[in-house]
Amino acid sequence: MDVTRQRTREWPVLRSAQELDCDGRNLRSDEPCVLGYHQGPHRDEAGDEWLDDGDLARPDWLEDSFGKRA
């Protein structure tokens, strides 16, 4: 058995929650949340805070007004 030919695996890269994007958007201005991935109230660059239930709280008429989110 050749021990030198063992397959090596790299460890996954761990990232901080602040490096991951939050998908929350302000329902009034459609600005994105700037806090990174989190639980609790969202905040945009203007300092406005809001709570939502993700896409469940985003009515269809907003998608028609602002376009579909990516």
Stockholm file with secondary structure:
# STOCKHOLM 1.0

chainA/1-70         MDVTRQRTREWPVLRSAQELDCDGRNLRSDEPCVLGYHQGPHRDEAGDEWLDDGDLARPDWLEDSFGKRA
#=GR chainA/1-70 SS CCGGGCCCCCCCCCCCGGGSCCCCBCTTTCCBCCSCSCSSCEECTTCCEECCCGGGGSCHHHHHHHCCCC
#=GC SS_cons        CCGGGCCCCCCCCCCCGGGSCCCCBCTTTCCBCCSCSCSSCEECTTCCEECCCGGGGSCHHHHHHHCCCC
//
